Every structure is written in C-alpha cells, then in structure tokens.
Amino acid sequence: MPDVTNIHTLSLLGTGFFLGLKHALDTDHVIAVSTIVSEQKKWGRSSVIGGLWGVGHRAEEHTSELQSP
C-alpha cells in the first residue's frame, strides 16, 4: 500500500483516478455500455453485464500494456 501521507503520492493517485474517470466517460465507452445494457429489462442484470464489460475492457488494456516494449 502506498504511503498516502506523502503529497506526491497523493497527487499521483488523484491524477490517475481522474484520468481513469475521464477515460471511462469517453463517448465511445458510454455508447458501448449503454447500448449493451439498454437491451436488458432488469436493473440487476444490466448492472452485471455492464460490470463484466468493464472487467473485460480492463483485462484487454492490461494485456496491451504488458505487450508494449
């Protein structure tokens, strides 16, 4: 666990959080998830599908990061 009492660590974590939030709210992501989720009638099922989409998306990003030189 990082030492969050250090201002540099705190600012780095905050920057990473807000850049991740910006990425998650990009138009293509919002459209992709809303299109998939809107096909479901039940709130719980659409939440699970949206969550699984997010996990799959993150796994793909992580795999790409590992493959870059």
C-alpha positions as CSV (number, residue, x, y, z in Angstrom):
1,M,0.0,0.0,0.0
2,P,1.5,3.4,-0.9
3,D,2.2,6.0,1.7
4,V,-0.7,8.4,1.2
5,T,0.7,10.9,3.7
6,N,3.2,12.0,1.1
7,I,1.8,14.8,-1.0
8,H,3.5,13.5,-4.2
9,T,1.9,10.1,-3.8
10,L,-1.5,11.6,-3.1
11,S,-1.3,13.9,-6.2
12,L,-0.2,10.9,-8.3
13,L,-3.1,8.8,-7.1
14,G,-5.5,11.6,-7.7
15,T,-4.2,12.3,-11.2
16,G,-4.5,8.6,-12.0
17,F,-8.1,8.4,-10.7
18,F,-9.2,11.5,-12.6
19,L,-7.5,10.3,-15.9
20,G,-9.2,6.9,-15.4
21,L,-12.5,8.6,-14.9
22,K,-12.1,10.7,-18.0
23,H,-11.2,7.6,-20.0
24,A,-14.3,5.7,-18.6
25,L,-16.6,8.6,-19.6
26,D,-15.3,8.9,-23.2
27,T,-18.2,8.9,-25.7
28,D,-17.3,5.6,-27.2
29,H,-17.4,3.9,-23.8
30,V,-20.7,5.4,-22.7
31,I,-22.3,4.5,-26.1
32,A,-20.9,0.9,-26.0
33,V,-22.1,0.2,-22.4
34,S,-25.5,2.0,-22.8
35,T,-26.2,0.0,-26.0
36,I,-25.5,-3.3,-24.4
37,V,-27.2,-2.5,-21.1
38,S,-30.3,-1.0,-22.6
39,E,-31.2,-4.3,-24.1
40,Q,-31.9,-5.7,-20.6
41,K,-35.2,-5.3,-18.8
42,K,-33.9,-5.9,-15.3
43,W,-31.7,-3.4,-13.4
44,G,-29.7,-6.1,-11.7
45,R,-28.9,-8.0,-15.0
46,S,-27.9,-4.8,-16.8
47,S,-25.6,-3.9,-13.9
48,V,-23.9,-7.3,-14.1
49,I,-23.5,-7.1,-17.8
50,G,-22.1,-3.5,-17.6
51,G,-19.7,-4.7,-14.8
52,L,-18.5,-7.6,-16.9
53,W,-17.9,-5.3,-19.9
54,G,-15.8,-3.1,-17.6
55,V,-13.8,-6.1,-16.3
56,G,-13.2,-7.4,-19.9
57,H,-12.2,-3.9,-21.1
58,R,-9.7,-3.5,-18.3
59,A,-8.3,-7.0,-18.9
60,E,-7.7,-6.1,-22.6
61,E,-6.0,-2.8,-21.6
62,H,-3.8,-4.6,-19.1
63,T,-2.8,-7.2,-21.7
64,S,-1.9,-4.5,-24.2
65,E,0.2,-2.8,-21.5
66,L,2.1,-6.0,-20.9
67,Q,2.8,-6.5,-24.6
68,S,4.2,-3.0,-25.3
69,P,8.0,-2.7,-25.3
